[in-house]
Amino acid sequence: MRLVAAAALLAHAIMRLRGGLPAEPPALLWLTVVAGVLLLLGLWTPIAGVLVALVELWRAFALPGDPWSHILLATLCAALVLLGPGAWSVDARLFGWKRIEIRDKKK
C-alpha cells in the first residue's frame, strides 16, 4: 500500500513539474515529491502520510477538476499513518516493530 501511494504521488508530482497539467505552486509539488520519496522508503511514514493527506485534501477542494483521485490518495495516506510503514521499511529497521499486547483482565 505504501509503494502504491508513493508511486502515484511521484508520478503525479513529476508530471505536474514537467508542465503537463495546470500549474500549482512549485513548492507544493516539491513537497509532494519529498513526501513521496519518504513514503517509498518507509522513512518517517507518519509524518509524510499526514503531510500528503493534508496536501491532497487541499488539492481536492482548491484545484479545478476531478477531486476523487486526490481524496483517494488522502485516504490511502491516512490509512498508512494508522497502519505504519510495514516490515520492509527504513522505519522498521531503525526503530523496530511496535507490538501491542492486550492482557486479560484479572478477576
Secondary structure, 3 states (H helix, E strand, C coil): CHHHHHHHHHHHHHHHHCCCCCCCCHHHHHHHHHHHHHHHHCCCHHHHHHHHHHHHHHHHHHCCCCCHHHHHHHHHHHHHHHHCCCCCCHHHHHHCCCCCCCCCCCC
